[in-house]
Amino acid sequence: MERDTAQYPDFAFNMRELAGSMGDFGTLFPLAVGLIAVCRMDPTALFVMIGLTNIATGLIYRLPMPVEPKKVISVAAIAQGWPAALVTASGLGLGLLWFLLVITGLVSKLVKKIPTYLIRGIQLALGISLGIRAVQMMLPELWLGALAIAIILLLRENRYAPAAVVIMVLGIVVMVFRENLAQNVDLGIGWPRFSIPAWSDVWQAMVGAGFAQVPLTITNAVLATATMIRDLFPEKPVSERKLLLNMGVMNVASSFFGGMPMCHGSGGLAGQYYFGARTGGANILEGLIELTLGIFLGRALLSILTAFPMPLIGGMMFMVGVQLARVVIELRRWPLYLALLTAGVSVAFNMAVGFAAGLLGAYAVRWLIRRGTIEGNLEEV
């Protein structure tokens, strides 16, 4: 992604940051609807916990830092109809696993052995996957998706009417005209309740999808996110160890209050940055929005989120996918080929398999270069 070379403070609260805070809604909205509707998760708990986590990460990192549902867990839970207790328990299991990786130092050893071009391949795969998902979301009403893209192209740099804010307002207008929301909006103050997940649920959730989540989190939420932060905010680098430790804390804490399993992600960061987020203020603003929704509209959130025109979100996701896919432009020769291999296998299967294919390919290329079978520079590979 292209880096804005201007210097920004740790916190800003303006229209640009507000627009950037909405750049990650494309991931949050669909999965939140599924977890609430299918798994019967408490909307108040889900939004209050992600809101508090956003505010905390904004204060800690002082830069945009996406907080998203863990995709493998969320998709498996929705597809298989997990009960809410099982979804919550998965957060505790994964949080404890992240602590273990940090304490043992395994994450630091892993980081040293992963070539940057493989991370670019993962980012490319995520961009392609986001683009495909975005087109699927836009197809029911392609004109709305095209309108969102047009608004982004026209207003993304506008300080007074940022694209993401305009799109959200447009979505609310469309929603109000199409749906009789007044009868579904049940105002009332709610707050999450404390409970400890059962260890049997923790193990069942980890076997069901938790262990499958690990490679995706390591590659996308840790390695790719840390790399992107160094690209976009070189003056504020965040180590892979700190990202993993933070995810351990937020998942364990969330699991005690009925929240969903959460992670960071390079796609979410790309979305926030693309729509204008440059400081920790974006996370704080997003957190305040989510807290307000959870506390005052918790019981009506399913109706509201279901009624929101998703083709508009699809248009936003499509443009973020394009930006993510551009990360391989600067690669050449074997790093480019291996990044494309990683991306292709990731899109065809999943990111864990794609990452493994890219890593095996890298070792094979190094071996062939040493033998003189193929031409190449070992320092590049």
Disulfide bonds with the S-S distance in Angstrom:
none
